[in-house]
């Protein structure tokens, strides 16, 4: 199930990746932001994941499968860009 969000947030704060402070308009709320170190870590993780995925696609798929993946990616991007969907039984 994973760690509770308060434990995750405390770990990120204690490692210097995030800051946390009270909202000046609502003292019950806590505002969280990335530090410079947090931005750098996020960029590193993202680059590592991108590199891994590129290598996995290169070595695990043949040319035809890479073409299929490119076509599927286009469709998924189109779905993700959809701002509104029909309601009820109106599916088209």
Secondary structure, DSSP 8 states (H G I E B T S, - for coil): ----HHHHHHHHHHTTSEEEEE-SS-TT-EEEEE-HHHHHHHHHHHHHHHHHHHHHHHHH--HHHHHHHHHHHHHHHHHHT------TT---
